[in-house]
Amino acid sequence: MKTYIRTGLVTLLLWCLLPAPAAQAAGRGECLTLRSRTLAEPVAYCVLLPPSYDSDQARRFPVLYFLHGLGDNEQMLFRSGGWNLIQQLWERRDLGEFIIVTPRAGSSFYLNSRDGRYRYEDFLLQEFVPLIENRYRIRAGRAFRGVAGISMGGYGALRLAFRRPDLFGAVATHSAAVVAELPAVEAGSGARGRLRLFAEVFGSPVDRPFWNRNNPLELARSAILSGLKIYFDCGSQDEYGFDSGAQALHNVLASRRVTHEFHLYPGGHNWLYFAEYLPASLEFQSRAFGLSSASR
């Protein structure tokens, strides 16, 4: 694997300060809002379009649904400098051309809440994905549809891919919010205390059967995953303990002989870590879409 951004913060800041390349060479982004019938509220989303999208009107592209983490939103890649990075990868032809879509999800964990009042998964799969794939020129079929995410978004991406491998052909995550044991959600201090936000989705107290049914680690024990391309990594000093969950997920998949790519790297749960390995997961998705150097 290539080594990226060893200078961490300095490089991340440089991404943010670099002028955006010309739109014709590096693609463009747009942020819009739809009024969701399922959620009965507006949902903002951003779409990153690759360099050839406007110039080659006959071409259709794979799509990657990129899910943000807790406390972030649909503009995650713009604010973090990730958009500049993606443009550079396209310019250097390190990345094949595909569409990247990031919807706002609040603290939903990308599922329907236990009480049924907030049906985010229904919105995403039944309303949002069809809308996106009708509005933009996207290639049909699971082989050209991927899902990725960071932290809470990593949880959502793994869960969606494991539950619906008929819809998604590849999944890639960084520091996914996967834990082997039910997290403590009572009020407290520090990172562990902040996990009380789980209660908004999983019940208060947390409904253990509901939690287990939706835990990617539990889903991995029995889901039919043949043909699903899987990548995940995590920092070995993750403040939430998600490194233990990542290792446990690797152990489950390995015991089932499910092909996957797993890395436990030095680092914590922050954008410095995510920035360093974001190119690796994007290139993984590019290969999963069959976008070889010859096709770029």
Backbone bond lengths (Angstrom), bond angles and torsions (degrees), N, CA, C in turn:
res aa  C-N    CA-C-N  psi(-1)  N-CA   C-N-CA  omega(-1)  CA-C   N-CA-C  phi
1 M - - - 1.466 - - 1.522 109.72 -
2 K 1.314 116.68 144.95 1.451 120.68 178.29 1.517 110.41 -68.89
3 T 1.332 116.39 156.84 1.453 121.57 176.14 1.513 108.37 -101.54
4 Y 1.332 116.56 127.90 1.457 121.03 -174.98 1.521 111.16 -120.46
5 I 1.290 116.85 136.91 1.464 124.65 160.44 1.515 112.90 54.96
6 R 1.327 116.16 53.05 1.457 119.09 179.17 1.518 112.01 -65.79
7 T 1.297 117.26 -19.66 1.460 119.80 178.97 1.512 112.86 -85.61
8 G 1.330 117.71 4.72 1.462 122.14 170.02 1.508 114.78 53.10
9 L 1.326 115.98 -111.65 1.461 121.48 -172.12 1.512 112.13 -59.61
10 V 1.345 117.55 -40.90 1.464 120.26 -178.49 1.519 110.22 -58.98
11 T 1.318 116.64 -46.51 1.461 119.61 -179.02 1.510 111.73 -67.21
12 L 1.329 117.35 -40.33 1.461 120.52 178.96 1.526 110.65 -60.11
13 L 1.324 116.58 -41.31 1.453 119.92 178.40 1.527 111.01 -66.71
14 L 1.319 116.66 -36.76 1.455 119.66 177.92 1.521 111.04 -62.42
15 W 1.339 117.24 -39.62 1.465 119.75 176.79 1.522 110.00 -56.06
16 C 1.334 114.96 -44.81 1.459 118.79 -176.09 1.536 111.58 -67.71
17 L 1.344 117.11 -30.39 1.448 120.98 -175.31 1.519 113.45 -88.99
18 L 1.329 117.03 -21.26 1.455 119.54 -178.85 1.529 110.59 -63.53
19 P 1.327 117.87 137.47 1.469 119.21 175.61 1.505 110.75 -66.03
20 A 1.322 116.33 143.12 1.462 119.98 179.27 1.520 109.45 -67.40
21 P 1.349 117.98 135.28 1.450 120.61 176.79 1.529 110.82 -63.42
22 A 1.314 115.27 166.73 1.461 120.05 179.64 1.509 110.73 -57.56
23 A 1.346 116.65 140.62 1.459 120.63 -174.55 1.517 111.99 -58.38
24 Q 1.337 117.13 -35.88 1.453 119.57 -177.53 1.519 111.24 -63.32
25 A 1.343 116.84 -31.45 1.455 120.72 -176.03 1.511 112.78 -93.41
26 A 1.320 118.16 -22.09 1.452 118.90 -169.20 1.519 115.17 -129.20
27 G 1.307 118.69 10.88 1.450 119.74 177.77 1.516 112.39 80.13
28 R 1.317 115.55 -175.66 1.462 120.24 -179.47 1.521 109.90 -150.55
29 G 1.326 114.47 161.17 1.452 119.73 178.23 1.516 110.56 -120.80
30 E 1.334 115.97 152.40 1.455 120.61 174.79 1.522 109.09 -145.16
31 C 1.312 115.41 142.89 1.464 121.52 179.41 1.524 108.89 -119.98
32 L 1.324 115.80 130.77 1.454 122.72 -174.07 1.527 109.78 -135.28
33 T 1.319 116.15 177.97 1.460 121.91 177.44 1.515 108.99 -136.89
34 L 1.322 116.20 139.33 1.460 120.20 172.85 1.525 108.81 -120.49
35 R 1.300 115.56 149.67 1.466 121.12 176.88 1.512 107.30 -92.04
36 S 1.320 116.70 107.83 1.456 120.85 -174.78 1.521 111.94 -78.91
37 R 1.323 115.78 127.77 1.464 120.26 173.14 1.527 110.44 -71.23
38 T 1.328 116.49 -36.77 1.461 120.97 -176.76 1.515 111.67 -67.76
39 L 1.329 116.41 -44.44 1.464 121.10 -176.30 1.519 112.63 -94.14
40 A 1.316 117.06 -11.30 1.475 122.16 -178.88 1.520 111.31 56.17
41 E 1.329 115.58 42.05 1.455 121.29 178.03 1.528 108.78 -160.15
42 P 1.332 117.53 160.42 1.467 119.28 176.59 1.526 110.29 -74.25
43 V 1.326 116.40 143.31 1.466 122.15 177.67 1.522 107.95 -126.13
44 A 1.317 115.73 120.09 1.462 121.06 178.73 1.531 109.73 -82.97
45 Y 1.318 115.51 150.16 1.458 119.94 176.47 1.523 109.16 -154.08
46 C 1.322 115.88 156.49 1.456 122.08 177.14 1.521 109.51 -123.16
47 V 1.328 115.26 147.09 1.460 122.36 -179.70 1.523 108.20 -128.42
48 L 1.326 116.91 128.69 1.458 122.80 174.93 1.525 107.75 -104.42
49 L 1.315 115.87 118.99 1.457 121.99 -176.56 1.524 109.84 -102.96
50 P 1.325 117.55 134.86 1.468 121.12 -174.47 1.527 112.56 -74.86
51 P 1.334 117.20 169.19 1.474 121.28 -172.62 1.517 115.22 -54.16
52 S 1.332 118.28 -37.87 1.469 120.32 -174.31 1.522 113.45 -88.40
53 Y 1.332 117.66 0.25 1.466 118.90 -173.10 1.524 111.49 -60.27
54 D 1.331 117.50 -45.99 1.465 120.59 -177.42 1.523 112.23 -82.06
55 S 1.320 117.09 -31.84 1.466 119.70 -174.32 1.521 113.37 -82.56
56 D 1.338 117.49 -26.34 1.469 121.28 -179.34 1.527 108.81 -116.42
57 Q 1.313 116.70 86.45 1.457 122.28 -172.74 1.524 113.24 -70.11
58 A 1.313 117.98 -14.22 1.465 120.80 -179.78 1.519 112.46 -90.64
59 R 1.301 116.72 -9.63 1.459 120.90 -172.95 1.528 111.91 -89.13
60 R 1.322 115.69 139.88 1.462 122.01 172.85 1.524 109.10 -110.42
61 F 1.330 116.87 153.01 1.449 121.55 -170.19 1.532 111.50 -127.83
62 P 1.336 117.30 150.66 1.461 119.50 168.33 1.526 109.83 -64.12
63 V 1.329 115.73 165.71 1.460 120.07 -179.82 1.525 110.21 -133.12
64 L 1.327 115.07 139.73 1.461 122.26 175.75 1.525 108.28 -118.94
65 Y 1.326 116.45 120.07 1.464 121.71 173.80 1.523 107.78 -89.08
66 F 1.333 115.84 112.82 1.463 122.21 -174.18 1.527 108.72 -105.82
67 L 1.328 116.90 117.10 1.466 122.43 -170.48 1.527 110.86 -101.11
68 H 1.324 115.85 127.25 1.469 120.65 -176.50 1.523 111.94 -79.23
69 G 1.329 114.97 168.13 1.456 121.46 -179.43 1.516 112.94 -90.14
70 L 1.321 115.11 174.59 1.459 122.17 179.22 1.526 109.83 -62.90
71 G 1.331 116.50 132.26 1.452 121.32 -179.18 1.519 113.58 87.02
72 D 1.316 117.47 -3.73 1.460 121.21 178.28 1.531 108.71 -109.54
73 N 1.327 116.74 -171.68 1.461 119.17 -179.52 1.526 110.42 -153.45
74 E 1.312 115.58 -167.15 1.461 121.32 -173.31 1.525 113.70 -64.61
75 Q 1.336 118.39 -17.30 1.459 121.47 -178.88 1.523 112.80 -94.61
76 M 1.308 116.41 15.23 1.460 122.67 -178.21 1.528 112.98 -48.18
77 L 1.313 117.97 -48.81 1.464 120.61 -175.19 1.527 112.15 -71.03
78 F 1.323 117.42 -29.07 1.454 119.81 177.15 1.526 110.84 -72.17
79 R 1.326 117.05 -47.14 1.460 120.76 -175.29 1.523 112.50 -70.72
80 S 1.319 117.32 -30.41 1.460 120.81 -174.56 1.519 113.58 -83.60
81 G 1.324 117.66 -12.42 1.455 120.68 -172.10 1.507 112.38 92.65
82 G 1.336 117.04 -0.45 1.452 120.74 -179.64 1.520 113.04 -62.32
83 W 1.350 117.08 -33.86 1.461 120.36 179.86 1.521 110.55 -63.20
84 N 1.355 116.92 -42.62 1.454 119.91 176.45 1.518 111.53 -60.60
85 L 1.326 115.58 -40.03 1.464 120.41 178.92 1.528 110.75 -62.56
86 I 1.326 116.46 -46.47 1.472 120.17 -179.18 1.520 110.56 -61.96
87 Q 1.338 117.06 -40.58 1.460 120.41 177.14 1.528 110.75 -59.96
88 Q 1.329 116.17 -43.02 1.463 119.62 -179.95 1.527 111.25 -65.30
89 L 1.327 117.18 -38.96 1.460 120.18 178.17 1.524 110.85 -63.96
90 W 1.333 116.53 -39.51 1.464 120.03 176.23 1.522 110.79 -65.80
91 E 1.318 116.70 -43.31 1.458 120.16 -179.64 1.526 111.58 -61.40
92 R 1.336 116.93 -40.46 1.472 121.46 -178.79 1.522 112.19 -82.14
93 R 1.334 115.62 -2.33 1.467 121.71 -177.47 1.530 112.06 60.06
94 D 1.325 115.83 30.40 1.464 120.84 172.13 1.524 110.86 -83.05
95 L 1.322 115.88 -10.52 1.462 122.15 -174.90 1.520 109.31 -135.28
96 G 1.335 115.96 130.58 1.462 119.09 173.55 1.521 110.44 -69.24
97 E 1.310 116.40 167.52 1.458 120.65 -176.03 1.521 111.64 -89.42
98 F 1.332 115.63 117.15 1.461 121.97 173.66 1.515 108.92 -146.22
99 I 1.308 115.96 160.44 1.460 122.85 -179.13 1.528 109.08 -86.84
100 I 1.330 115.77 139.24 1.469 121.23 178.71 1.525 108.23 -118.21
101 V 1.324 116.56 127.81 1.466 122.04 -175.99 1.526 109.39 -124.86
102 T 1.329 116.21 129.25 1.466 121.16 179.37 1.525 109.89 -125.49
103 P 1.334 118.60 109.40 1.468 121.12 177.23 1.530 111.85 -91.87
104 R 1.306 116.98 149.46 1.469 120.49 173.83 1.521 108.92 -72.66
105 A 1.346 116.04 137.66 1.464 119.65 -176.69 1.521 113.58 -133.66
106 G 1.330 118.44 1.78 1.459 119.68 -179.38 1.509 111.56 57.55
107 S 1.333 116.24 -131.76 1.474 121.43 177.89 1.523 110.37 -112.66
108 S 1.331 116.59 33.07 1.465 121.85 -171.94 1.519 115.11 -75.76
109 F 1.335 117.55 -16.28 1.466 122.08 -171.43 1.533 111.53 57.77
110 Y 1.317 115.89 17.34 1.473 122.77 173.94 1.529 112.62 62.84
111 L 1.323 116.35 31.66 1.464 119.55 176.40 1.518 110.23 -138.31
112 N 1.309 116.40 171.28 1.459 121.45 174.46 1.524 108.34 -77.63
113 S 1.314 117.06 128.92 1.463 120.00 -177.18 1.528 111.15 -62.52
114 R 1.326 115.45 157.61 1.459 120.66 -176.91 1.526 111.55 -56.89
115 D 1.324 117.90 -39.40 1.463 120.56 -177.64 1.530 112.82 -80.77
116 G 1.335 116.73 -2.48 1.452 120.73 176.86 1.522 115.15 76.91
117 R 1.319 117.12 2.87 1.460 119.28 -176.18 1.523 113.09 -77.98
118 Y 1.323 116.90 -27.51 1.460 120.39 -177.73 1.522 108.68 -124.33
119 R 1.330 117.01 104.55 1.466 122.27 -170.16 1.531 110.17 -102.30
120 Y 1.343 114.63 69.23 1.455 117.48 -175.05 1.527 111.91 -70.00
121 E 1.320 118.41 -40.34 1.464 119.38 179.47 1.526 111.03 -61.12
122 D 1.329 117.21 -41.87 1.464 120.29 177.37 1.527 110.51 -60.22
123 F 1.336 115.33 -43.80 1.465 119.24 176.94 1.521 110.97 -59.20
124 L 1.311 116.99 -48.43 1.461 121.14 -174.18 1.528 112.13 -62.64
125 L 1.330 116.22 -49.63 1.460 120.03 -173.10 1.525 113.48 -84.06
126 Q 1.324 117.06 -34.33 1.464 119.61 -174.23 1.524 113.52 -94.70
127 E 1.328 116.25 -22.78 1.461 119.38 -175.68 1.522 112.35 -118.60
128 F 1.326 116.81 -50.69 1.464 119.84 -172.18 1.525 112.93 -72.97
129 V 1.334 117.92 -51.48 1.462 120.38 -178.84 1.532 111.67 -58.70
130 P 1.347 119.49 -46.79 1.474 118.42 176.53 1.526 113.18 -59.81
131 L 1.338 116.80 -39.72 1.462 119.32 179.43 1.527 110.95 -61.52
132 I 1.329 116.78 -48.45 1.462 121.57 -178.99 1.522 110.44 -60.36
133 E 1.316 116.29 -43.63 1.462 119.44 -173.33 1.522 113.01 -80.42
134 N 1.327 116.65 -8.26 1.463 121.24 169.04 1.524 111.25 -92.94
135 R 1.325 116.55 -33.47 1.466 120.99 -176.02 1.525 112.07 -77.41
136 Y 1.340 117.36 -34.68 1.458 121.37 -176.73 1.530 110.16 -112.85
137 R 1.319 115.45 160.10 1.464 121.02 -178.68 1.530 109.29 -81.84
138 I 1.310 115.13 90.82 1.466 122.02 -174.53 1.519 109.51 -117.46
139 R 1.326 116.00 136.68 1.461 120.96 178.85 1.527 109.65 -68.84
140 A 1.294 116.43 140.80 1.459 121.51 -177.08 1.516 111.22 -81.37
141 G 1.340 116.00 148.79 1.456 121.58 172.49 1.521 113.58 107.92
142 R 1.324 115.57 151.53 1.462 121.72 -176.79 1.520 112.80 -61.73
143 A 1.332 118.19 -28.90 1.459 121.39 -179.06 1.520 111.93 -63.09
144 F 1.336 116.67 -19.83 1.456 121.18 -177.75 1.533 111.51 -114.34
145 R 1.336 115.75 18.80 1.466 120.40 178.49 1.525 108.13 -128.76
146 G 1.336 116.06 118.14 1.455 121.13 178.31 1.512 110.99 -120.13
147 V 1.336 115.25 165.29 1.459 120.74 176.97 1.523 107.88 -137.21
148 A 1.321 115.84 140.00 1.458 121.37 -177.92 1.518 108.78 -143.55
149 G 1.324 117.06 165.58 1.451 118.43 178.89 1.507 113.06 -175.68
150 I 1.316 113.70 166.39 1.455 123.44 -179.94 1.518 108.83 -122.95
151 S 1.342 117.42 130.79 1.458 123.16 175.31 1.535 110.70 58.22
152 M 1.346 118.85 -116.62 1.458 119.70 176.20 1.522 110.78 -56.04
153 G 1.335 116.28 -38.56 1.454 120.24 176.86 1.510 112.65 -65.15
154 G 1.345 116.83 -31.00 1.459 120.01 175.08 1.515 111.59 -67.39
155 Y 1.337 115.77 -40.37 1.462 120.46 173.35 1.525 109.71 -57.02
156 G 1.343 115.60 -50.38 1.459 119.98 -178.51 1.508 112.55 -61.25
157 A 1.331 117.09 -41.06 1.462 120.72 -178.26 1.524 111.13 -65.57
158 L 1.325 117.01 -46.40 1.466 120.13 179.63 1.525 110.65 -63.70
159 R 1.318 116.30 -44.86 1.461 119.45 -178.82 1.525 111.29 -61.93
160 L 1.321 116.90 -46.44 1.462 120.25 -179.60 1.525 111.17 -63.01
161 A 1.326 116.59 -44.16 1.467 119.90 -178.10 1.517 111.46 -67.07
162 F 1.342 117.17 -39.41 1.464 120.18 -179.15 1.527 111.36 -71.54
163 R 1.335 116.56 -33.83 1.461 120.07 178.90 1.518 112.63 -80.06
164 R 1.330 116.82 -31.69 1.456 120.27 -174.21 1.535 111.33 -129.57
165 P 1.331 117.70 59.69 1.472 118.71 176.18 1.518 112.70 -65.36
166 D 1.331 116.60 -11.68 1.464 119.74 174.39 1.525 111.53 -73.59
167 L 1.347 117.04 -20.49 1.457 121.53 179.81 1.519 113.10 -98.40
168 F 1.343 116.80 -35.44 1.461 121.22 -173.32 1.529 110.47 -116.67
169 G 1.330 114.99 132.13 1.452 119.52 -179.31 1.505 113.61 -94.42
170 A 1.348 117.57 -14.85 1.461 120.81 -177.79 1.516 109.74 -152.70
171 V 1.338 115.20 149.59 1.459 121.35 176.49 1.524 108.53 -139.50
172 A 1.344 116.27 139.86 1.457 120.85 178.54 1.521 108.33 -143.89
173 T 1.330 116.68 133.14 1.466 119.60 -176.51 1.521 111.85 -139.69
174 H 1.333 114.02 155.50 1.459 122.58 172.31 1.529 107.96 -121.23
175 S 1.330 116.38 127.36 1.461 121.96 173.77 1.526 112.13 50.17
176 A 1.321 115.81 46.24 1.467 120.42 -179.04 1.525 110.93 -60.10
177 A 1.329 115.81 143.90 1.465 121.86 -178.36 1.528 109.95 -77.93
178 V 1.317 115.03 67.27 1.462 122.27 -179.36 1.525 108.32 -112.92
179 V 1.324 116.51 127.11 1.457 121.35 178.38 1.527 109.15 -134.44
180 A 1.310 114.61 148.02 1.464 119.63 -178.64 1.520 111.45 -75.90
181 E 1.324 116.89 -35.91 1.456 121.85 -178.29 1.517 110.41 -107.28
182 L 1.328 116.33 150.59 1.454 121.48 176.17 1.527 109.19 -55.98
183 P 1.342 119.42 125.29 1.463 121.00 -175.63 1.514 112.65 -71.82
184 A 1.334 114.48 150.62 1.457 119.69 173.06 1.518 108.59 -72.45
185 V 1.321 118.00 129.77 1.460 120.58 -177.01 1.528 112.05 -120.45
186 E 1.324 117.27 5.67 1.452 118.96 178.45 1.522 109.64 -70.51
187 A 1.338 115.45 159.90 1.451 119.46 178.12 1.517 109.27 -58.58
188 G 1.308 115.95 143.07 1.455 120.79 -179.69 1.506 109.57 -173.27
189 S 1.306 116.18 -174.68 1.452 120.31 -178.01 1.519 109.97 -105.52
190 G 1.341 115.76 157.21 1.450 120.76 174.44 1.518 112.52 75.80
191 A 1.344 114.53 -168.96 1.460 121.58 -174.55 1.518 111.93 -60.82
192 R 1.335 117.53 -39.96 1.461 119.80 -178.54 1.521 111.35 -63.10
193 G 1.311 116.27 -38.67 1.450 119.22 179.20 1.507 112.58 -63.65
194 R 1.341 115.89 -34.17 1.458 118.99 -178.95 1.519 112.37 -67.17
195 L 1.318 117.07 -16.00 1.461 119.64 178.38 1.528 112.03 -67.72
196 R 1.344 117.31 -6.16 1.467 119.63 175.59 1.530 111.52 -59.50
197 L 1.334 116.06 -18.30 1.453 119.95 177.57 1.522 111.94 -64.30
198 F 1.336 116.90 -19.52 1.462 119.69 174.91 1.519 110.53 -57.25
199 A 1.334 116.33 -31.64 1.461 120.33 -175.04 1.519 112.35 -62.75
200 E 1.338 118.14 -27.33 1.455 120.48 -179.05 1.522 111.88 -63.08
201 V 1.327 115.93 -27.15 1.455 120.49 -178.87 1.518 111.93 -104.38
202 F 1.329 116.94 -39.88 1.462 121.59 -170.14 1.526 114.09 -98.63
203 G 1.333 116.71 2.72 1.459 120.33 178.30 1.516 112.10 99.13
204 S 1.327 115.80 157.70 1.461 121.12 177.72 1.529 109.06 -136.45
205 P 1.341 116.96 105.78 1.467 126.03 1.96 1.530 111.70 -67.75
206 V 1.316 115.44 161.34 1.463 120.22 -178.00 1.527 109.93 -60.25
207 D 1.319 114.58 131.69 1.465 121.25 177.65 1.533 108.22 -78.20
208 R 1.331 115.64 107.85 1.473 119.44 -173.19 1.524 113.14 -61.30
209 P 1.346 120.70 -46.65 1.470 119.28 178.02 1.527 112.45 -60.09
210 F 1.340 116.95 -40.18 1.461 120.49 178.74 1.527 110.07 -64.48
211 W 1.325 116.13 -42.99 1.469 120.64 177.03 1.528 110.77 -58.64
212 N 1.317 116.42 -48.19 1.465 120.08 -177.28 1.527 111.83 -64.15
213 R 1.331 116.80 -38.78 1.466 119.98 -179.06 1.523 112.24 -63.40
214 N 1.322 115.99 -25.57 1.458 120.07 -176.10 1.521 114.13 -107.29
215 N 1.305 118.17 -4.04 1.458 122.43 -178.49 1.529 109.54 -71.03
216 P 1.340 119.03 119.35 1.464 120.15 179.13 1.521 113.46 -54.09
217 L 1.327 116.28 -32.20 1.460 119.57 179.57 1.520 111.16 -65.45
218 E 1.330 116.50 -39.92 1.464 120.08 177.51 1.531 110.65 -72.38
219 L 1.309 117.18 -39.76 1.460 120.38 178.25 1.520 111.06 -60.57
220 A 1.334 116.28 -36.15 1.465 120.52 -177.71 1.524 112.62 -64.79
221 R 1.327 117.23 -19.98 1.471 120.34 -177.81 1.529 112.04 -72.77
222 S 1.330 117.30 -23.96 1.462 118.09 -174.25 1.529 114.44 -135.36
223 A 1.328 118.22 -11.46 1.464 120.34 -177.50 1.528 110.78 -63.18
224 I 1.318 115.89 148.54 1.466 121.31 175.75 1.523 107.48 -84.25
225 L 1.332 115.94 104.34 1.463 120.90 -169.91 1.521 113.51 -112.22
226 S 1.315 117.41 6.40 1.461 119.42 179.51 1.524 109.59 -63.31
227 G 1.310 115.72 130.03 1.462 120.25 -179.38 1.511 113.92 93.21
228 L 1.342 118.29 -16.33 1.460 121.11 176.85 1.521 109.13 -82.84
229 K 1.309 117.43 126.85 1.465 122.24 178.64 1.522 107.96 -88.74
230 I 1.337 116.68 126.85 1.469 121.65 -169.54 1.523 110.75 -127.05
231 Y 1.323 116.22 129.27 1.469 123.19 173.55 1.526 107.86 -133.89
232 F 1.337 117.28 136.69 1.461 119.85 170.23 1.520 109.57 -155.51
233 D 1.339 115.14 146.74 1.458 121.05 175.81 1.521 108.95 -139.31
234 C 1.320 115.95 167.11 1.466 120.72 179.09 1.519 108.73 -158.89
235 G 1.332 116.17 151.11 1.450 121.02 174.71 1.519 110.95 -75.56
236 S 1.304 116.82 138.10 1.467 120.59 -176.72 1.524 112.70 -72.76
237 Q 1.348 117.35 -11.51 1.468 121.08 175.17 1.535 110.60 -114.36
238 D 1.321 116.30 36.25 1.462 120.57 -178.49 1.526 110.41 -60.02
239 E 1.326 116.84 125.29 1.459 121.94 -174.72 1.526 113.57 -65.54
240 Y 1.326 117.07 -20.61 1.458 121.08 -179.40 1.527 112.58 -96.82
241 G 1.305 116.80 -1.69 1.457 120.07 -177.59 1.509 113.85 78.65
242 F 1.337 117.48 16.15 1.457 119.95 -178.56 1.527 112.16 -70.10
243 D 1.333 116.47 -15.30 1.470 119.15 175.39 1.526 110.73 -63.54
244 S 1.327 116.85 -36.66 1.470 120.18 177.24 1.524 110.55 -66.61
245 G 1.328 115.92 -39.35 1.459 119.21 177.17 1.512 112.21 -65.35
246 A 1.342 116.68 -39.62 1.461 120.47 178.16 1.519 110.99 -63.57
247 Q 1.330 115.92 -42.41 1.465 119.21 178.38 1.528 110.92 -64.48
248 A 1.327 116.28 -40.40 1.469 119.93 178.27 1.526 110.99 -63.70
249 L 1.334 116.95 -39.83 1.464 120.35 178.29 1.527 110.29 -64.19
250 H 1.312 116.30 -42.95 1.466 119.78 176.17 1.527 111.08 -58.25
251 N 1.331 116.51 -43.82 1.465 120.25 -178.89 1.528 111.22 -62.41
252 V 1.340 116.66 -41.97 1.467 120.41 179.50 1.530 110.50 -63.47
253 L 1.325 116.22 -48.05 1.464 119.48 -178.40 1.529 111.10 -64.93
254 A 1.332 115.66 -39.68 1.467 118.86 179.16 1.522 110.92 -64.76
255 S 1.343 117.00 -39.72 1.458 120.07 -179.31 1.524 111.49 -65.22
256 R 1.333 115.95 -28.04 1.466 120.70 178.41 1.534 112.18 -92.02
257 R 1.323 115.96 0.57 1.472 122.42 -178.06 1.524 111.69 59.14
258 V 1.331 114.72 37.80 1.463 120.28 175.37 1.526 108.10 -87.42
259 T 1.307 117.70 122.29 1.458 121.84 -179.75 1.526 110.13 -63.96
260 H 1.326 116.36 130.29 1.461 120.86 178.81 1.521 109.15 -161.33
261 E 1.331 116.20 165.72 1.459 122.59 175.77 1.520 108.41 -118.03
262 F 1.328 116.40 123.65 1.469 121.46 -175.29 1.520 109.17 -133.30
263 H 1.342 115.34 137.68 1.466 120.60 177.85 1.530 109.26 -139.42
264 L 1.311 115.58 135.76 1.463 122.61 172.39 1.525 105.90 -116.02
265 Y 1.334 115.53 107.11 1.456 121.15 -174.18 1.525 110.69 -107.77
266 P 1.328 118.60 157.17 1.464 120.22 171.19 1.526 109.87 -60.52
267 G 1.329 116.28 138.01 1.460 119.27 178.12 1.501 112.18 144.74
268 G 1.336 115.26 166.35 1.453 121.66 -179.17 1.515 111.85 -106.38
269 H 1.337 114.75 -159.32 1.468 121.66 -177.59 1.522 107.59 -104.10
270 N 1.327 116.71 81.08 1.454 120.69 -174.53 1.524 109.55 -159.47
271 W 1.365 114.95 172.17 1.460 119.22 -175.72 1.522 112.89 -69.39
272 L 1.318 118.32 -23.49 1.458 118.66 175.72 1.522 109.99 -62.41
273 Y 1.334 115.71 -41.70 1.468 119.35 177.66 1.523 110.96 -68.88
274 F 1.321 116.77 -48.18 1.463 119.85 -177.28 1.530 110.87 -59.53
275 A 1.347 116.96 -42.49 1.456 120.97 -177.92 1.518 111.93 -61.86
276 E 1.312 116.01 -36.11 1.457 119.01 -176.74 1.521 112.48 -64.86
277 Y 1.335 116.66 -35.44 1.460 118.79 -172.79 1.529 113.98 -112.04
278 L 1.328 116.87 1.16 1.462 119.45 176.13 1.534 112.56 -57.01
279 P 1.337 119.65 -42.35 1.474 118.20 178.42 1.525 112.72 -58.89
280 A 1.322 117.55 -35.76 1.464 120.04 -178.46 1.520 111.33 -64.71
281 S 1.330 117.46 -42.09 1.472 119.51 -179.15 1.522 111.29 -71.87
282 L 1.346 116.72 -35.43 1.460 119.36 177.40 1.528 110.91 -66.44
283 E 1.315 116.79 -40.16 1.458 119.83 177.94 1.532 110.89 -68.40
284 F 1.327 116.95 -32.54 1.464 120.58 174.22 1.532 109.92 -60.87
285 Q 1.328 116.43 -46.50 1.464 120.02 178.79 1.526 110.56 -63.64
286 S 1.324 116.90 -39.85 1.458 120.52 179.26 1.530 110.68 -58.98
287 R 1.323 116.43 -44.60 1.473 120.14 177.72 1.512 110.70 -66.18
288 A 1.334 117.42 -38.77 1.468 120.64 179.40 1.521 111.21 -61.91
289 F 1.328 116.87 -33.05 1.465 121.39 177.60 1.532 112.04 -76.28
290 G 1.328 116.58 -5.59 1.456 119.65 -178.60 1.520 113.17 79.16
291 L 1.338 116.44 24.09 1.467 120.84 -178.73 1.527 109.18 -92.05
292 S 1.303 117.06 82.06 1.456 122.50 178.87 1.506 109.38 -77.28
293 S 1.340 115.44 169.02 1.467 119.87 -179.03 1.525 111.27 -59.49
294 A 1.335 116.04 -29.86 1.458 119.47 -178.59 1.515 112.50 -69.45
295 S 1.362 116.21 -22.29 1.471 119.62 -175.92 1.506 112.55 -99.26
296 R 1.347 117.50 -0.06 1.462 119.22 -177.07 1.516 111.89 -88.38
